[in-house]
Amino acid sequence: MSEQIEADDAVLGSLIRVLVDQAFALDRVFTRAVTEAARRDFRSHRDMRVALKAQAQCRATFQVLLALQAAASCRADLSAVARRAKAGPQKNLAIIYLA
């Protein structure tokens, strides 16, 4: 089971890296399109449309990243609970100092 979790974590890590790269690429597309729109008047509508589409796709990519991070965090918490449950009850050792 732990091998499956490690494999899933590796896939998730790869997916996150791809999505981060995609978000940065979309940001570059947005920046270039806005720059081109500012330089040229006759194609500015087309460039601005490309820029706004790239910006919307970048936002959607970051939303997916946030959802994946939340799911990974929740999964890590559940894995920790499962490990503790599997280990059995923990004995609480307390040292009481009497004055």
ZIJO-V84323 format. One record per residue. N is the residue number from 1. RES is the residue in three letters. SS is DSSP state (h for helix, s for strand, l for the rest). Layout:
N_RES_SS / N_RES_SS
//
This chain:
1_MET_l / 2_SER_h / 3_GLU_h / 4_GLN_h / 5_ILE_h / 6_GLU_h / 7_ALA_h / 8_ASP_h / 9_ASP_h / 10_ALA_h / 11_VAL_h / 12_LEU_h / 13_GLY_h / 14_SER_h / 15_LEU_h / 16_ILE_h / 17_ARG_h / 18_VAL_h / 19_LEU_h / 20_VAL_h / 21_ASP_h / 22_GLN_h / 23_ALA_h / 24_PHE_h / 25_ALA_h / 26_LEU_h / 27_ASP_h / 28_ARG_h / 29_VAL_h / 30_PHE_h / 31_THR_h / 32_ARG_h / 33_ALA_h / 34_VAL_h / 35_THR_h / 36_GLU_h / 37_ALA_h / 38_ALA_h / 39_ARG_h / 40_ARG_l / 41_ASP_l / 42_PHE_l / 43_ARG_l / 44_SER_h / 45_HIS_h / 46_ARG_h / 47_ASP_h / 48_MET_h / 49_ARG_h / 50_VAL_h / 51_ALA_h / 52_LEU_h / 53_LYS_h / 54_ALA_h / 55_GLN_h / 56_ALA_h / 57_GLN_h / 58_CYS_h / 59_ARG_h / 60_ALA_h / 61_THR_h / 62_PHE_h / 63_GLN_h / 64_VAL_h / 65_LEU_h / 66_LEU_h / 67_ALA_h / 68_LEU_h / 69_GLN_h / 70_ALA_h / 71_ALA_h / 72_ALA_h / 73_SER_h / 74_CYS_h / 75_ARG_h / 76_ALA_h / 77_ASP_h / 78_LEU_h / 79_SER_h / 80_ALA_h / 81_VAL_h / 82_ALA_h / 83_ARG_h / 84_ARG_h / 85_ALA_h / 86_LYS_h / 87_ALA_h / 88_GLY_l / 89_PRO_l / 90_GLN_l / 91_LYS_l / 92_ASN_l / 93_LEU_l / 94_ALA_l / 95_ILE_l / 96_ILE_l / 97_TYR_l / 98_LEU_l / 99_ALA_l
//
